[in-house]
Each structure stands twice: as structure tokens, then as C-alpha cells.
Amino acid sequence: MSTPEKCPYVVCMDTCELLCSGQFVGINSKNARGILEDRMKQKEERNNVMKKANETVVLCGASAYEEKYYLNPQFSKLPEHIRQELQIMCVLYTQKVGGILMLEFTPEGHLEFKTEAKENDFFYDEIGSVLEIKKLQNEKRELMEALEMFYRVVFLGEEFDYDEA
């Protein structure tokens, strides 16, 4: 087996790992290089997240002030129906309560709801925000657990635990 030119040692190890696992059976070298490039991109994304190990990672958010919704581009690979459900959930929350809602992953991979309001926003319902978040956490528990699992496996590189799923 020849070592790929201009590739770091990690790629060479990935090549050996893939070859030994039989994932390259019937694949030509051009396709193999594409698979390796995809793997390197995935590792780079993971490393970018890991560099921010002590920081939270925003999944999505909505603002009643700007009437906008934001989805972190790192999560664009989530299925369309999940992205839509997140958007609907965040936008409805901000329409009902006001302020800004963000869903963030902690460094450990837990999903948290964070809210903010402008100091002079007298329409923001602080008590209603707490109640609405508790309601969402109960109603969307399965979705939140699935998103946490996705984050821990894809971004933090943890092994998928079938017993936990």
C-alpha cells in the first residue's frame, strides 16, 4: 500500500483503518480519496468544537426583537423535519414570551435553554418564560435527548451506546 502524498500521518492511519475494516472493497482510489477527505472534514469539525471545550455551542436561537431565527451551520446535516421542529419551537416561544431564546450544548453535551431580554423590554414575561421552557422540556424530551446523543457522537466523538438509545 502506498502512502497518500501530502497527507498528514492521521490520514495514513485512517487509510489503514478503513482498508483493514473492509470499507474499501470494490472502491477505486479516487473514491477512496473522497472518503478520506470527508473523514478529514468530519475530524476538523470535531476538532473545532473540541477547541472550544470550555465553551457552549449554540444549536439554534430566535429573537423577538429582530424577528429572526438562527441555526448553527454545523448542524445543517440534521434531518429537515428536526430543523423545522426546532425553528417552529423557537419562533413560537419568542412570539409568546418575547426576548431571545437560544438552545446551547454544554461542554459535556447537555442541551440547555438560555433566554435573554433587553433591560427596557417591559413586555418580556419572565415568569412565563420559565413555565414555557419547562413545558417545552417535557413535551420535547425525546427530541432533546436525541439531539444530545447526536451532538455527543458526531461532535464530541463519543461511542454510540445502544443501551442508552
OpenMM code with the backbone's topology and positions (N, CA, C; nanometers):
from openmm import Vec3, app, unit

residues = "MET SER THR PRO GLU LYS CYS PRO TYR VAL VAL CYS MET ASP THR CYS GLU LEU LEU CYS SER GLY GLN PHE VAL GLY ILE ASN SER LYS ASN ALA ARG GLY ILE LEU GLU ASP ARG MET LYS GLN LYS GLU GLU ARG ASN ASN VAL MET LYS LYS ALA ASN GLU THR VAL VAL LEU CYS GLY ALA SER ALA TYR GLU GLU LYS TYR TYR LEU ASN PRO GLN PHE SER LYS LEU PRO GLU HIS ILE ARG GLN GLU LEU GLN ILE MET CYS VAL LEU TYR THR GLN LYS VAL GLY GLY ILE LEU MET LEU GLU PHE THR PRO GLU GLY HIS LEU GLU PHE LYS THR GLU ALA LYS GLU ASN ASP PHE PHE TYR ASP GLU ILE GLY SER VAL LEU GLU ILE LYS LYS LEU GLN ASN GLU LYS ARG GLU LEU MET GLU ALA LEU GLU MET PHE TYR ARG VAL VAL PHE LEU GLY GLU GLU PHE ASP TYR ASP GLU ALA".split()
positions = [
    Vec3(0.0848, -0.1175, 0.0000),
    Vec3(0.0000, 0.0000, 0.0000),
    Vec3(0.0887, 0.1229, 0.0000),
    Vec3(0.0624, 0.2159, -0.0885),
    Vec3(0.1418, 0.3376, -0.0941),
    Vec3(0.0795, 0.4425, -0.0037),
    Vec3(0.1650, 0.5243, 0.0553),
    Vec3(0.1189, 0.6294, 0.1440),
    Vec3(0.0667, 0.7458, 0.0615),
    Vec3(-0.0487, 0.8014, 0.0942),
    Vec3(-0.1001, 0.9149, 0.0187),
    Vec3(-0.0032, 1.0326, 0.0241),
    Vec3(0.0168, 1.0969, -0.0891),
    Vec3(0.1088, 1.2095, -0.0953),
    Vec3(0.0489, 1.3310, -0.0269),
    Vec3(0.1361, 1.4087, 0.0389),
    Vec3(0.0982, 1.5342, 0.1036),
    Vec3(-0.0148, 1.5164, 0.2044),
    Vec3(-0.0232, 1.4027, 0.2668),
    Vec3(-0.1268, 1.3786, 0.3669),
    Vec3(-0.0614, 1.3635, 0.5028),
    Vec3(-0.1223, 1.4180, 0.6066),
    Vec3(-0.0660, 1.4001, 0.7399),
    Vec3(-0.0760, 1.2547, 0.7847),
    Vec3(-0.0018, 1.2241, 0.8876),
    Vec3(0.0051, 1.0888, 0.9416),
    Vec3(-0.1339, 1.0358, 0.9759),
    Vec3(-0.2197, 1.1235, 1.0265),
    Vec3(-0.3543, 1.0818, 1.0659),
    Vec3(-0.4293, 1.0217, 0.9482),
    Vec3(-0.4167, 1.0830, 0.8318),
    Vec3(-0.4853, 1.0315, 0.7136),
    Vec3(-0.4324, 0.8938, 0.6785),
    Vec3(-0.3011, 0.8745, 0.6900),
    Vec3(-0.2427, 0.7434, 0.6619),
    Vec3(-0.2997, 0.6389, 0.7571),
    Vec3(-0.3142, 0.6755, 0.8834),
    Vec3(-0.3710, 0.5828, 0.9809),
    Vec3(-0.5173, 0.5550, 0.9478),
    Vec3(-0.5901, 0.6581, 0.9060),
    Vec3(-0.7293, 0.6379, 0.8659),
    Vec3(-0.7380, 0.5445, 0.7465),
    Vec3(-0.6454, 0.5595, 0.6523),
    Vec3(-0.6442, 0.4734, 0.5339),
    Vec3(-0.6264, 0.3289, 0.5760),
    Vec3(-0.5297, 0.3042, 0.6630),
    Vec3(-0.5054, 0.1678, 0.7113),
    Vec3(-0.6285, 0.1142, 0.7836),
    Vec3(-0.6867, 0.1987, 0.8665),
    Vec3(-0.8053, 0.1578, 0.9422),
    Vec3(-0.9195, 0.1211, 0.8478),
    Vec3(-0.9430, 0.2039, 0.7469),
    Vec3(-1.0505, 0.1774, 0.6517),
    Vec3(-1.0219, 0.0539, 0.5679),
    Vec3(-0.8971, 0.0393, 0.5254),
    Vec3(-0.8617, -0.0771, 0.4445),
    Vec3(-0.8803, -0.2056, 0.5243),
    Vec3(-0.8366, -0.2030, 0.6490),
    Vec3(-0.8473, -0.3221, 0.7330),
    Vec3(-0.9930, -0.3542, 0.7668),
    Vec3(-1.0759, -0.2514, 0.7739),
    Vec3(-1.2155, -0.2759, 0.8094),
    Vec3(-1.2976, -0.3256, 0.6911),
    Vec3(-1.2387, -0.3237, 0.5721),
    Vec3(-1.3086, -0.3733, 0.4541),
    Vec3(-1.4021, -0.2724, 0.3916),
    Vec3(-1.3930, -0.1464, 0.4328),
    Vec3(-1.4816, -0.0439, 0.3786),
    Vec3(-1.4434, -0.0023, 0.2372),
    Vec3(-1.3250, -0.0424, 0.1908),
    Vec3(-1.2801, -0.0042, 0.0574),
    Vec3(-1.2975, -0.1156, -0.0444),
    Vec3(-1.3663, -0.2209, -0.0101),
    Vec3(-1.3837, -0.3316, -0.1033),
    Vec3(-1.4600, -0.2812, -0.2254),
    Vec3(-1.4004, -0.2960, -0.3419),
    Vec3(-1.4642, -0.2554, -0.4667),
    Vec3(-1.4647, -0.1057, -0.4919),
    Vec3(-1.3854, -0.0294, -0.4171),
    Vec3(-1.3800, 0.1154, -0.4348),
    Vec3(-1.2470, 0.1514, -0.4992),
    Vec3(-1.2505, 0.2347, -0.6022),
    Vec3(-1.1256, 0.2752, -0.6661),
    Vec3(-1.0574, 0.3848, -0.5842),
    Vec3(-0.9340, 0.4187, -0.6218),
    Vec3(-0.8550, 0.5120, -0.5419),
    Vec3(-0.9152, 0.6524, -0.5393),
    Vec3(-0.9827, 0.6928, -0.6460),
    Vec3(-1.0443, 0.8254, -0.6493),
    Vec3(-1.1567, 0.8340, -0.5457),
    Vec3(-1.2391, 0.7300, -0.5391),
    Vec3(-1.3465, 0.7272, -0.4397),
    Vec3(-1.2899, 0.7184, -0.2986),
    Vec3(-1.1824, 0.6406, -0.2846),
    Vec3(-1.1198, 0.6261, -0.1533),
    Vec3(-1.0684, 0.7608, -0.1046),
    Vec3(-1.0090, 0.8377, -0.1942),
    Vec3(-0.9585, 0.9698, -0.1568),
    Vec3(-1.0754, 1.0590, -0.1128),
    Vec3(-1.1893, 1.0493, -0.1823),
    Vec3(-1.3071, 1.1276, -0.1442),
    Vec3(-1.3564, 1.0907, -0.0053),
    Vec3(-1.3556, 0.9609, 0.0244),
    Vec3(-1.3972, 0.9147, 0.1571),
    Vec3(-1.3023, 0.9694, 0.2625),
    Vec3(-1.1729, 0.9648, 0.2333),
    Vec3(-1.0745, 1.0166, 0.3290),
    Vec3(-1.0911, 1.1671, 0.3493),
    Vec3(-1.1175, 1.2389, 0.2418),
    Vec3(-1.1374, 1.3834, 0.2545),
    Vec3(-1.2599, 1.4130, 0.3402),
    Vec3(-1.3668, 1.3359, 0.3217),
    Vec3(-1.4862, 1.3531, 0.4049),
    Vec3(-1.4545, 1.3268, 0.5513),
    Vec3(-1.3761, 1.2221, 0.5757),
    Vec3(-1.3375, 1.1896, 0.7138),
    Vec3(-1.2542, 1.3007, 0.7754),
    Vec3(-1.1641, 1.3589, 0.6958),
    Vec3(-1.0806, 1.4679, 0.7461),
    Vec3(-1.1671, 1.5901, 0.7795),
    Vec3(-1.2674, 1.6186, 0.6978),
    Vec3(-1.3575, 1.7307, 0.7251),
    Vec3(-1.4342, 1.7069, 0.8545),
    Vec3(-1.4809, 1.5826, 0.8737),
    Vec3(-1.5533, 1.5494, 0.9961),
    Vec3(-1.4634, 1.5666, 1.1178),
    Vec3(-1.3378, 1.5201, 1.1063),
    Vec3(-1.2448, 1.5345, 1.2183),
    Vec3(-1.2145, 1.6808, 1.2454),
    Vec3(-1.2023, 1.7595, 1.1384),
    Vec3(-1.1758, 1.9017, 1.1547),
    Vec3(-1.2920, 1.9701, 1.2259),
    Vec3(-1.4152, 1.9357, 1.1882),
    Vec3(-1.5327, 1.9916, 1.2556),
    Vec3(-1.5322, 1.9540, 1.4029),
    Vec3(-1.5016, 1.8266, 1.4307),
    Vec3(-1.4957, 1.7805, 1.5690),
    Vec3(-1.3881, 1.8556, 1.6461),
    Vec3(-1.2708, 1.8732, 1.5830),
    Vec3(-1.1610, 1.9423, 1.6491),
    Vec3(-1.1953, 2.0881, 1.6756),
    Vec3(-1.2653, 2.1527, 1.5814),
    Vec3(-1.3066, 2.2909, 1.6031),
    Vec3(-1.3975, 2.3013, 1.7241),
    Vec3(-1.4860, 2.2045, 1.7401),
    Vec3(-1.5744, 2.2038, 1.8560),
    Vec3(-1.4938, 2.1743, 1.9824),
    Vec3(-1.4012, 2.0797, 1.9724),
    Vec3(-1.3229, 2.0415, 2.0901),
    Vec3(-1.2304, 2.1544, 2.1354),
    Vec3(-1.1851, 2.2405, 2.0443),
    Vec3(-1.1013, 2.3540, 2.0824),
    Vec3(-1.1769, 2.4454, 2.1767),
    Vec3(-1.3069, 2.4481, 2.1607),
    Vec3(-1.3919, 2.5307, 2.2445),
    Vec3(-1.4472, 2.4471, 2.3594),
    Vec3(-1.3656, 2.3574, 2.4126),
    Vec3(-1.4123, 2.2594, 2.5108),
    Vec3(-1.4785, 2.3231, 2.6324),
    Vec3(-1.4353, 2.4419, 2.6688),
    Vec3(-1.4936, 2.5058, 2.7860),
    Vec3(-1.6039, 2.6037, 2.7495),
    Vec3(-1.6429, 2.6047, 2.6234),
    Vec3(-1.7467, 2.6952, 2.5779),
    Vec3(-1.8712, 2.6164, 2.5398),
    Vec3(-1.9826, 2.6865, 2.5408),
    Vec3(-2.1045, 2.6234, 2.4924),
    Vec3(-2.1113, 2.6398, 2.3412),
    Vec3(-2.1870, 2.5524, 2.2763),
    Vec3(-2.2070, 2.5588, 2.1318),
    Vec3(-2.3555, 2.5825, 2.1080),
    Vec3(-2.3860, 2.6897, 2.0377),
    Vec3(-2.5255, 2.7239, 2.0099),
    Vec3(-2.5785, 2.6327, 1.9005),
    Vec3(-2.6906, 2.5686, 1.9272),
    Vec3(-2.7589, 2.4875, 1.8262),
    Vec3(-2.8463, 2.5782, 1.7401),
    Vec3(-2.9316, 2.6561, 1.8053),
    Vec3(-3.0216, 2.7451, 1.7321),
    Vec3(-3.0735, 2.8512, 1.8274),
    Vec3(-3.1421, 2.9483, 1.7703),
    Vec3(-3.1992, 3.0532, 1.8522),
    Vec3(-3.2970, 3.1370, 1.7731),
    Vec3(-3.3763, 3.2138, 1.8457),
    Vec3(-3.4725, 3.3044, 1.7830),
    Vec3(-3.4805, 3.4315, 1.8660),
    Vec3(-3.5070, 3.5417, 1.7972),
    Vec3(-3.5170, 3.6712, 1.8631),
    Vec3(-3.6502, 3.7366, 1.8295),
    Vec3(-3.7211, 3.7782, 1.9333),
    Vec3(-3.8463, 3.8509, 1.9122),
    Vec3(-3.8172, 3.9936, 1.8662),
    Vec3(-3.6983, 4.0451, 1.8987),
    Vec3(-3.6634, 4.1819, 1.8628),
    Vec3(-3.6351, 4.1962, 1.7137),
    Vec3(-3.5590, 4.1038, 1.6608),
    Vec3(-3.5231, 4.1090, 1.5184),
    Vec3(-3.6152, 4.0235, 1.4322),
    Vec3(-3.7007, 3.9456, 1.4967),
    Vec3(-3.7899, 3.8518, 1.4283),
    Vec3(-3.7104, 3.7624, 1.3337),
    Vec3(-3.6041, 3.7036, 1.3894),
    Vec3(-3.5177, 3.6160, 1.3101),
    Vec3(-3.4927, 3.4858, 1.3850),
    Vec3(-3.4626, 3.3831, 1.3056),
    Vec3(-3.4272, 3.2511, 1.3577),
    Vec3(-3.2875, 3.2186, 1.3067),
    Vec3(-3.2068, 3.1528, 1.3905),
    Vec3(-3.0708, 3.1157, 1.3530),
    Vec3(-3.0494, 2.9680, 1.3823),
    Vec3(-2.9920, 2.8964, 1.2841),
    Vec3(-2.9495, 2.7582, 1.3038),
    Vec3(-2.8006, 2.7535, 1.2758),
    Vec3(-2.7232, 2.7044, 1.3710),
    Vec3(-2.5789, 2.6921, 1.3539),
    Vec3(-2.5512, 2.6056, 1.2310),
    Vec3(-2.4719, 2.6544, 1.1347),
    Vec3(-2.4443, 2.5778, 1.0119),
    Vec3(-2.3799, 2.4418, 1.0377),
    Vec3(-2.3159, 2.4248, 1.1530),
    Vec3(-2.2564, 2.2947, 1.1850),
    Vec3(-2.3628, 2.1865, 1.1996),
    Vec3(-2.4869, 2.2269, 1.2185),
    Vec3(-2.5959, 2.1318, 1.2371),
    Vec3(-2.6852, 2.1215, 1.1138),
    Vec3(-2.6348, 2.1633, 0.9997),
    Vec3(-2.7141, 2.1595, 0.8763),
    Vec3(-2.7401, 2.0167, 0.8287),
    Vec3(-2.6662, 1.9195, 0.8836),
    Vec3(-2.6864, 1.7798, 0.8441),
    Vec3(-2.8002, 1.7123, 0.9206),
    Vec3(-2.8595, 1.7848, 1.0136),
    Vec3(-2.9759, 1.7294, 1.0834),
    Vec3(-3.0881, 1.7103, 0.9820),
    Vec3(-3.1724, 1.6103, 1.0018),
    Vec3(-3.2855, 1.5910, 0.9098),
    Vec3(-3.3744, 1.7156, 0.9038),
    Vec3(-3.4313, 1.7385, 0.7886),
    Vec3(-3.5135, 1.8581, 0.7642),
    Vec3(-3.6270, 1.8712, 0.8654),
    Vec3(-3.6956, 1.7607, 0.8977),
    Vec3(-3.8091, 1.7708, 0.9906),
    Vec3(-3.7643, 1.8133, 1.1304),
    Vec3(-3.6435, 1.7771, 1.1702),
    Vec3(-3.5926, 1.8182, 1.3013),
    Vec3(-3.5575, 1.9665, 1.2986),
    Vec3(-3.4933, 2.0112, 1.1902),
    Vec3(-3.4613, 2.1537, 1.1774),
    Vec3(-3.5890, 2.2377, 1.1784),
    Vec3(-3.6931, 2.1898, 1.1109),
    Vec3(-3.8205, 2.2629, 1.1094),
    Vec3(-3.8847, 2.2650, 1.2477),
    Vec3(-3.8783, 2.1527, 1.3167),
    Vec3(-3.9365, 2.1459, 1.4512),
    Vec3(-3.8653, 2.2422, 1.5464),
    Vec3(-3.7324, 2.2497, 1.5352),
    Vec3(-3.6565, 2.3437, 1.6177),
    Vec3(-3.6960, 2.4878, 1.5858),
    Vec3(-3.7089, 2.5176, 1.4579),
    Vec3(-3.7455, 2.6532, 1.4172),
    Vec3(-3.8838, 2.6906, 1.4693),
    Vec3(-3.9788, 2.6032, 1.4517),
    Vec3(-4.1152, 2.6298, 1.4988),
    Vec3(-4.1160, 2.6497, 1.6501),
    Vec3(-4.0458, 2.5628, 1.7218),
    Vec3(-4.0423, 2.5697, 1.8670),
    Vec3(-3.9835, 2.7035, 1.9143),
    Vec3(-3.8709, 2.7434, 1.8564),
    Vec3(-3.8043, 2.8673, 1.8988),
    Vec3(-3.8860, 2.9912, 1.8634),
    Vec3(-3.9394, 2.9945, 1.7430),
    Vec3(-4.0153, 3.1117, 1.6984),
    Vec3(-4.1445, 3.1262, 1.7790),
    Vec3(-4.2149, 3.0165, 1.8015),
    Vec3(-4.3383, 3.0244, 1.8809),
    Vec3(-4.3095, 3.0700, 2.0237),
    Vec3(-4.1976, 3.0230, 2.0795),
    Vec3(-4.1594, 3.0643, 2.2143),
    Vec3(-4.1408, 3.2161, 2.2198),
    Vec3(-4.0622, 3.2700, 2.1248),
    Vec3(-4.0343, 3.4140, 2.1284),
    Vec3(-4.1589, 3.4974, 2.0975),
    Vec3(-4.2499, 3.4445, 2.0182),
    Vec3(-4.3749, 3.5170, 1.9928),
    Vec3(-4.4621, 3.5205, 2.1180),
    Vec3(-4.4589, 3.4124, 2.1935),
    Vec3(-4.5437, 3.4024, 2.3120),
    Vec3(-4.4861, 3.4802, 2.4307),
    Vec3(-4.3539, 3.4643, 2.4529),
    Vec3(-4.2909, 3.5179, 2.5730),
    Vec3(-4.2133, 3.6466, 2.5458),
    Vec3(-4.1549, 3.6560, 2.4259),
    Vec3(-4.0696, 3.7697, 2.3929),
    Vec3(-3.9236, 3.7359, 2.4172),
    Vec3(-3.8385, 3.8338, 2.4005),
    Vec3(-3.6966, 3.8162, 2.4269),
    Vec3(-3.6243, 3.7327, 2.3231),
    Vec3(-3.5191, 3.6661, 2.3696),
    Vec3(-3.4344, 3.5825, 2.2842),
    Vec3(-3.4244, 3.4447, 2.3479),
    Vec3(-3.4387, 3.3420, 2.2673),
    Vec3(-3.4225, 3.2039, 2.3130),
    Vec3(-3.3083, 3.1410, 2.2356),
    Vec3(-3.2170, 3.0750, 2.3074),
    Vec3(-3.1081, 3.0006, 2.2442),
    Vec3(-3.1024, 2.8611, 2.3041),
    Vec3(-3.0798, 2.7629, 2.2191),
    Vec3(-3.0544, 2.6270, 2.2645),
    Vec3(-2.9048, 2.6045, 2.2495),
    Vec3(-2.8381, 2.5711, 2.3601),
    Vec3(-2.6930, 2.5569, 2.3613),
    Vec3(-2.6533, 2.4222, 2.4192),
    Vec3(-2.5444, 2.3680, 2.3644),
    Vec3(-2.4853, 2.2470, 2.4194),
    Vec3(-2.3751, 2.2860, 2.5162),
    Vec3(-2.3749, 2.2232, 2.6335),
    Vec3(-2.2667, 2.2434, 2.7293),
    Vec3(-2.1452, 2.1647, 2.6816),
    Vec3(-2.0272, 2.1884, 2.7394),
    Vec3(-1.9090, 2.1100, 2.7004),
    Vec3(-1.9276, 1.9593, 2.7205),
    Vec3(-2.0173, 1.9197, 2.8105),
    Vec3(-2.0433, 1.7774, 2.8353),
    Vec3(-2.1447, 1.7196, 2.7378),
    Vec3(-2.2108, 1.8048, 2.6593),
    Vec3(-2.3060, 1.7567, 2.5601),
    Vec3(-2.4515, 1.7642, 2.6014),
    Vec3(-2.4813, 1.8376, 2.7078),
    Vec3(-2.6202, 1.8543, 2.7508),
    Vec3(-2.6801, 1.9765, 2.6814),
    Vec3(-2.8054, 1.9666, 2.6452),
    Vec3(-2.8744, 2.0752, 2.5762),
    Vec3(-2.9476, 2.1617, 2.6781),
    Vec3(-2.9197, 2.2916, 2.6731),
    Vec3(-2.9807, 2.3843, 2.7675),
    Vec3(-3.0556, 2.4947, 2.6939),
    Vec3(-3.1612, 2.5419, 2.7561),
    Vec3(-3.2371, 2.6561, 2.7055),
    Vec3(-3.1826, 2.7812, 2.7746),
    Vec3(-3.1469, 2.8821, 2.6976),
    Vec3(-3.0992, 3.0093, 2.7535),
    Vec3(-3.1896, 3.1202, 2.7012),
    Vec3(-3.2296, 3.2077, 2.7911),
    Vec3(-3.3146, 3.3196, 2.7498),
    Vec3(-3.2494, 3.4511, 2.7901),
    Vec3(-3.2785, 3.5524, 2.7114),
    Vec3(-3.2314, 3.6876, 2.7400),
    Vec3(-3.3430, 3.7841, 2.7045),
    Vec3(-3.3374, 3.8994, 2.7677),
    Vec3(-3.4319, 4.0060, 2.7334),
    Vec3(-3.3604, 4.1393, 2.7499),
    Vec3(-3.3979, 4.2336, 2.6676),
    Vec3(-3.3421, 4.3676, 2.6815),
    Vec3(-3.3897, 4.4266, 2.8133),
    Vec3(-3.3044, 4.5089, 2.8708),
    Vec3(-3.3341, 4.5660, 3.0014),
    Vec3(-3.4633, 4.6478, 3.0016),
    Vec3(-3.4895, 4.7163, 2.8925),
    Vec3(-3.6078, 4.8021, 2.8861),
    Vec3(-3.7272, 4.7345, 2.8187),
    Vec3(-3.7245, 4.6014, 2.8092),
    Vec3(-3.8354, 4.5272, 2.7472),
    Vec3(-3.9393, 4.4954, 2.8546),
    Vec3(-4.0423, 4.5775, 2.8621),
    Vec3(-4.1450, 4.5599, 2.9641),
    Vec3(-4.2495, 4.4562, 2.9242),
    Vec3(-4.2435, 4.4109, 2.7996),
    Vec3(-4.3382, 4.3100, 2.7524),
    Vec3(-4.2864, 4.1678, 2.7731),
    Vec3(-4.1573, 4.1544, 2.8075),
    Vec3(-4.0987, 4.0216, 2.8292),
    Vec3(-4.1599, 3.9597, 2.9541),
    Vec3(-4.2091, 3.8386, 2.9407),
    Vec3(-4.2758, 3.7686, 3.0504),
    Vec3(-4.1765, 3.6727, 3.1163),
    Vec3(-4.1118, 3.7195, 3.2223),
    Vec3(-4.0076, 3.6403, 3.2877),
    Vec3(-4.0635, 3.5127, 3.3507),
    Vec3(-4.1739, 3.5223, 3.4168),
    Vec3(-4.2358, 3.4047, 3.4787),
    Vec3(-4.2864, 3.3100, 3.3706),
    Vec3(-4.3498, 3.3660, 3.2691),
    Vec3(-4.3988, 3.2851, 3.1577),
    Vec3(-4.2866, 3.2132, 3.0848),
    Vec3(-4.1676, 3.2757, 3.0803),
    Vec3(-4.0552, 3.2117, 3.0110),
    Vec3(-4.0118, 3.0845, 3.0820),
    Vec3(-4.0082, 3.0888, 3.2140),
    Vec3(-3.9697, 2.9701, 3.2912),
    Vec3(-4.0724, 2.8591, 3.2721),
    Vec3(-4.1991, 2.8951, 3.2791),
    Vec3(-4.3057, 2.7957, 3.2617),
    Vec3(-4.3048, 2.7374, 3.1205),
    Vec3(-4.2843, 2.8228, 3.0211),
    Vec3(-4.2830, 2.7766, 2.8815),
    Vec3(-4.1643, 2.6833, 2.8556),
    Vec3(-4.0489, 2.7145, 2.9140),
    Vec3(-3.9314, 2.6277, 2.8962),
    Vec3(-3.9560, 2.4917, 2.9598),
    Vec3(-4.0123, 2.4905, 3.0796),
    Vec3(-4.0433, 2.3620, 3.1441),
    Vec3(-4.1415, 2.2816, 3.0600),
    Vec3(-4.2393, 2.3498, 3.0026),
    Vec3(-4.3368, 2.2834, 2.9165),
    Vec3(-4.2673, 2.2237, 2.7939),
    Vec3(-4.1800, 2.3020, 2.7300),
    Vec3(-4.1070, 2.2527, 2.6124),
    Vec3(-4.0169, 2.1348, 2.6482),
    Vec3(-3.9496, 2.1438, 2.7629),
    Vec3(-3.8616, 2.0343, 2.8047),
    Vec3(-3.9397, 1.9056, 2.8250),
    Vec3(-4.0613, 1.9152, 2.8747),
    Vec3(-4.1442, 1.7958, 2.8927),
    Vec3(-4.1989, 1.7446, 2.7605),
    Vec3(-4.2537, 1.8354, 2.6796),
    Vec3(-4.3150, 1.7946, 2.5529),
    Vec3(-4.2127, 1.7463, 2.4507),
    Vec3(-4.0952, 1.8042, 2.4523),
    Vec3(-3.9925, 1.7739, 2.3515),
    Vec3(-3.8765, 1.6930, 2.4100),
    Vec3(-3.9025, 1.6210, 2.5180),
    Vec3(-3.7974, 1.5455, 2.5858),
    Vec3(-3.7254, 1.4487, 2.4916),
    Vec3(-3.8007, 1.3752, 2.4127),
    Vec3(-3.7419, 1.2766, 2.3215),
    Vec3(-3.6529, 1.3450, 2.2171),
    Vec3(-3.6990, 1.4566, 2.1637),
    Vec3(-3.6199, 1.5318, 2.0660),
    Vec3(-3.4910, 1.5823, 2.1293),
    Vec3(-3.5004, 1.6370, 2.2497),
    Vec3(-3.3824, 1.6903, 2.3181),
    Vec3(-3.2802, 1.5804, 2.3470),
    Vec3(-3.3275, 1.4642, 2.3900),
    Vec3(-3.2370, 1.3522, 2.4167),
    Vec3(-3.1694, 1.3047, 2.2888),
    Vec3(-3.2437, 1.3017, 2.1786),
    Vec3(-3.1861, 1.2604, 2.0504),
    Vec3(-3.0815, 1.3610, 2.0031),
    Vec3(-3.1088, 1.4900, 2.0218),
    Vec3(-3.0122, 1.5929, 1.9830),
    Vec3(-2.8858, 1.5848, 2.0679),
    Vec3(-2.9017, 1.5574, 2.1968),
    Vec3(-2.7851, 1.5406, 2.2836),
    Vec3(-2.7006, 1.4221, 2.2386),
    Vec3(-2.7656, 1.3115, 2.2050),
    Vec3(-2.6936, 1.1932, 2.1579),
    Vec3(-2.6201, 1.2246, 2.0274),
    Vec3(-2.6883, 1.2906, 1.9353),
    Vec3(-2.6278, 1.3302, 1.8076),
    Vec3(-2.5030, 1.4146, 1.8320),
    Vec3(-2.5143, 1.5125, 1.9192),
    Vec3(-2.4022, 1.6025, 1.9480),
    Vec3(-2.2848, 1.5266, 2.0092),
    Vec3(-2.3138, 1.4414, 2.1064),
    Vec3(-2.2058, 1.3685, 2.1735),
    Vec3(-2.1350, 1.2729, 2.0788),
    Vec3(-2.2085, 1.2090, 1.9882),
    Vec3(-2.1480, 1.1131, 1.8952),
    Vec3(-2.0757, 1.1850, 1.7816),
    Vec3(-2.1431, 1.2801, 1.7172),
    Vec3(-2.0868, 1.3445, 1.5981),
    Vec3(-1.9799, 1.4474, 1.6328),
    Vec3(-2.0028, 1.5297, 1.7334),
    Vec3(-1.9116, 1.6394, 1.7619),
    Vec3(-1.8106, 1.6084, 1.8718),
    Vec3(-1.8521, 1.5365, 1.9736),
    Vec3(-1.7593, 1.5055, 2.0819),
    Vec3(-1.6868, 1.3736, 2.0603),
    Vec3(-1.7312, 1.2958, 1.9614),
    Vec3(-1.6621, 1.1719, 1.9266),
    Vec3(-1.6857, 1.0571, 2.0225),
    Vec3(-1.7918, 1.0641, 2.1020),
    Vec3(-1.8220, 0.9544, 2.1941),
    Vec3(-1.8780, 0.8359, 2.1165),
    Vec3(-1.8639, 0.7192, 2.1739),
    Vec3(-1.9193, 0.5985, 2.1127),
    Vec3(-2.0701, 0.5965, 2.1350),
    Vec3(-2.1419, 0.5465, 2.0357),
    Vec3(-2.2870, 0.5343, 2.0475),
    Vec3(-2.3189, 0.4191, 2.1410),
    Vec3(-2.3976, 0.4459, 2.2428),
    Vec3(-2.4350, 0.3449, 2.3408),
    Vec3(-2.5760, 0.2962, 2.3085),
    Vec3(-2.5855, 0.1737, 2.2574),
    Vec3(-2.7157, 0.1191, 2.2177),
    Vec3(-2.8073, 0.0988, 2.3373),
    Vec3(-2.7502, 0.0758, 2.4555),
    Vec3(-2.8324, 0.0587, 2.5752),
    Vec3(-2.8992, 0.1900, 2.6141),
    Vec3(-2.8288, 0.3014, 2.5895),
    Vec3(-2.8810, 0.4328, 2.6246),
    Vec3(-2.9861, 0.4799, 2.5245),
    Vec3(-2.9777, 0.4298, 2.4007),
    Vec3(-3.0666, 0.4778, 2.2931),
    Vec3(-3.2064, 0.4293, 2.3063),
] * unit.nanometer
topology = app.Topology()
chain = topology.addChain("A")
for resn in residues:
    res = topology.addResidue(resn, chain)
    for name in ("N", "CA", "C"):
        topology.addAtom(name, app.Element.getBySymbol(name[0]), res)
